Amino acid sequence: MMQKPTHHIFICTSSRPTGQQKGFCHTKEGVDVMAKFIEEIDDRELGGDVFVTNTGCFGICEKGPIVVVYPENVWYGSVGPDDVAEILDSHIEGGMVVERLTI
């Protein structure tokens, strides 16, 4: 039986079906944000509870990098690597949305 995560975090890394990375999130640290989420989740031993998936474009590049957290369907914009710990502390572990980053 597969363990289902309590949260699933989607991070735009501007990947396209062609394999090319274009757009704002790629140039604005989307990949670094994803790496930081993976590192922090590993450090906190949340790997079974929190899944991270990189996505293609959400279509609101000017607000990128975009991070979407399910099951709450909370959208965060302009997320930088320095915001990752706060999202994990507050939202994932504390149940409180980080209002200053929501879009």
C-alpha contacts under 8 A as a table, 3 or more apart, distances in Angstrom:
res1	aa1	res2	aa2	distance
3	Q	48	G	7.08
4	K	48	G	7.69
4	K	49	D	7.20
5	P	8	H	6.65
5	P	48	G	6.18
5	P	49	D	4.26
5	P	50	V	5.34
5	P	51	F	6.29
6	T	49	D	5.13
6	T	50	V	6.12
6	T	71	P	7.72
7	H	49	D	6.42
7	H	50	V	4.86
7	H	51	F	6.45
7	H	69	V	6.80
7	H	70	Y	5.54
7	H	71	P	6.14
7	H	92	I	7.34
8	H	50	V	5.63
8	H	51	F	4.71
8	H	52	V	5.93
8	H	53	T	7.57
8	H	69	V	5.87
8	H	70	Y	5.09
8	H	71	P	7.00
9	I	50	V	7.25
9	I	51	F	6.10
9	I	52	V	4.82
9	I	53	T	6.29
9	I	67	V	6.81
9	I	68	V	5.71
9	I	69	V	4.59
9	I	70	Y	6.30
10	F	52	V	5.93
10	F	53	T	4.91
10	F	54	N	5.63
10	F	55	T	6.31
10	F	67	V	5.63
10	F	68	V	5.08
10	F	69	V	6.43
11	I	30	G	7.04
11	I	33	V	7.77
11	I	34	M	6.32
11	I	52	V	7.48
11	I	53	T	6.32
11	I	54	N	4.80
11	I	55	T	5.82
11	I	65	P	7.41
11	I	66	I	5.99
11	I	67	V	4.61
11	I	68	V	6.58
12	C	15	S	7.57
12	C	25	C	6.18
12	C	26	H	7.80
12	C	30	G	6.14
12	C	54	N	5.67
12	C	55	T	4.80
12	C	56	G	5.71
12	C	57	C	6.10
12	C	58	F	7.14
12	C	64	G	7.74
12	C	65	P	6.16
12	C	66	I	5.55
12	C	67	V	6.60
13	T	21	Q	7.40
13	T	25	C	5.53
13	T	26	H	5.10
13	T	30	G	4.90
13	T	31	V	5.53
13	T	34	M	7.87
13	T	54	N	5.98
13	T	55	T	6.09
13	T	56	G	6.35
13	T	57	C	7.56
13	T	65	P	7.59
14	S	21	Q	5.30
14	S	22	K	5.57
14	S	23	G	5.84
14	S	24	F	7.24
14	S	25	C	5.64
14	S	26	H	5.30
14	S	30	G	7.74
14	S	55	T	6.92
14	S	56	G	4.91
14	S	57	C	5.24
15	S	19	G	6.25
15	S	20	Q	6.10
15	S	21	Q	4.64
15	S	22	K	6.85
15	S	26	H	7.91
15	S	54	N	7.99
15	S	55	T	6.50
15	S	56	G	4.65
15	S	57	C	7.02
16	R	19	G	5.28
16	R	20	Q	5.49
16	R	21	Q	6.03
16	R	22	K	7.41
16	R	56	G	5.70
16	R	57	C	7.53
17	P	20	Q	7.43
17	P	56	G	7.94
21	Q	26	H	6.49
22	K	26	H	6.36
22	K	27	T	7.80
23	G	26	H	5.97
23	G	27	T	6.69
23	G	61	C	7.01
24	F	27	T	5.16
24	F	28	K	5.65
24	F	61	C	5.60
24	F	62	E	7.03
24	F	64	G	6.36
24	F	65	P	7.24
25	C	28	K	4.86
25	C	29	E	6.26
25	C	30	G	4.78
25	C	31	V	7.82
25	C	61	C	6.70
25	C	64	G	5.20
25	C	65	P	4.52
25	C	66	I	7.30
26	H	29	E	5.91
26	H	30	G	5.14
26	H	31	V	6.28
26	H	65	P	7.83
27	T	30	G	7.21
28	K	64	G	7.24
28	K	65	P	6.48
29	E	32	D	4.95
29	E	33	V	6.08
29	E	65	P	7.03
29	E	80	G	6.75
29	E	81	P	7.55
30	G	33	V	5.05
30	G	34	M	6.28
30	G	64	G	7.77
30	G	65	P	5.24
30	G	66	I	7.80
30	G	80	G	7.67
31	V	34	M	5.11
31	V	35	A	6.24
32	D	35	A	5.03
32	D	36	K	6.12
32	D	80	G	7.96
32	D	81	P	6.28
33	V	36	K	5.10
33	V	37	F	6.26
33	V	79	V	7.34
33	V	80	G	5.95
33	V	81	P	4.65
33	V	84	V	7.04
34	M	37	F	5.14
34	M	38	I	6.32
34	M	52	V	7.73
34	M	54	N	7.26
35	A	38	I	5.17
35	A	39	E	6.15
36	K	39	E	5.04
36	K	40	E	5.99
36	K	81	P	6.08
36	K	84	V	6.72
37	F	40	E	5.21
37	F	41	I	5.93
37	F	52	V	7.54
37	F	84	V	6.15
37	F	85	A	7.92
38	I	41	I	5.23
38	I	42	D	6.08
38	I	52	V	7.08
39	E	42	D	5.15
39	E	43	D	6.12
40	E	43	D	4.95
40	E	44	R	6.08
40	E	84	V	7.96
40	E	85	A	7.09
41	I	44	R	5.15
41	I	45	E	5.99
41	I	46	L	5.13
41	I	47	G	5.92
41	I	50	V	7.31
42	D	45	E	4.95
42	D	46	L	6.24
42	D	47	G	5.94
43	D	46	L	7.85
45	E	48	G	7.83
46	L	49	D	5.27
46	L	50	V	5.82
47	G	50	V	5.52
47	G	51	F	6.74
48	G	51	F	7.33
57	C	60	I	7.74
57	C	61	C	7.42
58	F	61	C	7.22
58	F	66	I	7.62
60	I	63	K	5.79
60	I	64	G	6.89
61	C	64	G	4.98
61	C	65	P	7.33
61	C	66	I	7.90
63	K	66	I	6.76
63	K	77	G	5.16
63	K	78	S	5.33
64	G	77	G	5.47
64	G	78	S	4.76
64	G	79	V	6.92
65	P	77	G	5.95
65	P	78	S	5.02
65	P	79	V	5.36
65	P	80	G	7.28
66	I	75	W	7.04
66	I	76	Y	5.73
66	I	77	G	4.74
66	I	78	S	6.39
66	I	79	V	6.46
67	V	75	W	5.95
67	V	76	Y	5.07
67	V	77	G	6.51
67	V	79	V	7.03
68	V	73	N	6.44
68	V	74	V	5.61
68	V	75	W	4.51
68	V	76	Y	6.13
69	V	72	E	6.26
69	V	73	N	5.48
69	V	74	V	5.21
69	V	75	W	6.59
70	Y	73	N	4.79
70	Y	74	V	6.84
74	V	97	V	7.74
74	V	102	T	7.12
75	W	102	T	5.64
75	W	103	I	5.76
76	Y	79	V	6.69
76	Y	101	L	5.10
76	Y	102	T	4.36
76	Y	103	I	5.65
77	G	101	L	5.70
77	G	102	T	6.13
77	G	103	I	5.88
78	S	101	L	7.13
79	V	83	D	6.09
79	V	84	V	7.61
79	V	101	L	7.14
80	G	83	D	5.40
80	G	84	V	7.07
81	P	84	V	5.54
82	D	85	A	6.88
82	D	86	E	7.97
83	D	86	E	5.40
83	D	87	I	6.38
84	V	87	I	5.20
84	V	88	L	6.29
85	A	88	L	5.12
85	A	89	D	5.93
86	E	89	D	5.01
86	E	90	S	5.72
86	E	91	H	7.78
86	E	98	V	7.57
87	I	90	S	5.38
87	I	91	H	5.28
87	I	92	I	6.66
87	I	97	V	7.63
87	I	98	V	6.33
88	L	91	H	5.63
88	L	92	I	4.74
88	L	93	E	5.98
88	L	94	G	7.96
89	D	92	I	6.22
89	D	93	E	5.23
89	D	94	G	5.98
90	S	93	E	6.00
90	S	94	G	4.60
90	S	95	G	6.20
90	S	96	M	5.18
90	S	97	V	6.52
90	S	98	V	6.60
91	H	94	G	5.28
91	H	95	G	4.57
91	H	96	M	4.57
91	H	97	V	4.91
91	H	98	V	6.55
92	I	95	G	5.83
92	I	96	M	7.78
98	V	101	L	5.90
98	V	102	T	6.72
99	E	102	T	5.26
